[in-house]
Amino acid sequence: PYTSYNAAGVEITKGQYTSGQRSGFWVFRDELGSKTSEGIYIDGEQDSIWTYYHPNGKCSSRLPNSGGVTHGIGSYYTPEGTHFMDKLFEFDNLVAYRPVVN
């Protein structure tokens, strides 16, 4: 297990390394300890769905990753938690987007 702290003793990063590379589930926090992102690493690359957070703690986006690149449909949310946009990525390139009507 790996955990890093800032000078004030607040946990900033938590995860694990395997053979010198990030692996498994990781959590990242800002200087005040609020979660900014979380997701899975495989062989040192972001993989699976990564979740990013607004400063108020609500989800700001959920992005699919494969081999360290964003690939698939990502969902975006307002600070209040309303799903407002989907974006289609192909190997880190934005190819389409659509607003979500609630």
ZIGI-V118505 format. One record per residue. N is the residue number from 0. RES is the residue in three letters. SS is DSSP state (h for helix, s for strand, l for the rest). Layout:
BEGIN
n | res | ss
N | RES | SS
N | RES | SS
END
This chain:
BEGIN
n | res | ss
0 | PRO | l
1 | TYR | s
2 | THR | s
3 | SER | s
4 | TYR | s
5 | ASN | l
6 | ALA | l
7 | ALA | l
8 | GLY | l
9 | VAL | l
10 | GLU | s
11 | ILE | s
12 | THR | s
13 | LYS | s
14 | GLY | s
15 | GLN | s
16 | TYR | s
17 | THR | s
18 | SER | l
19 | GLY | l
20 | GLN | s
21 | ARG | s
22 | SER | s
23 | GLY | s
24 | PHE | s
25 | TRP | s
26 | VAL | s
27 | PHE | s
28 | ARG | s
29 | ASP | l
30 | GLU | l
31 | LEU | l
32 | GLY | l
33 | SER | l
34 | LYS | s
35 | THR | s
36 | SER | s
37 | GLU | s
38 | GLY | s
39 | ILE | s
40 | TYR | s
41 | ILE | s
42 | ASP | l
43 | GLY | l
44 | GLU | s
45 | GLN | s
46 | ASP | s
47 | SER | s
48 | ILE | s
49 | TRP | s
50 | THR | s
51 | TYR | s
52 | TYR | s
53 | HIS | l
54 | PRO | l
55 | ASN | l
56 | GLY | l
57 | LYS | l
58 | CYS | s
59 | SER | s
60 | SER | s
61 | ARG | s
62 | LEU | s
63 | PRO | s
64 | ASN | s
65 | SER | s
66 | GLY | l
67 | GLY | l
68 | VAL | s
69 | THR | s
70 | HIS | l
71 | GLY | s
72 | ILE | s
73 | GLY | s
74 | SER | s
75 | TYR | s
76 | TYR | s
77 | THR | l
78 | PRO | l
79 | GLU | l
80 | GLY | l
81 | THR | l
82 | HIS | s
83 | PHE | s
84 | MET | s
85 | ASP | s
86 | LYS | s
87 | LEU | s
88 | PHE | s
89 | GLU | s
90 | PHE | l
91 | ASP | l
92 | ASN | s
93 | LEU | s
94 | VAL | s
95 | ALA | s
96 | TYR | s
97 | ARG | s
98 | PRO | s
99 | VAL | l
100 | VAL | l
101 | ASN | l
END
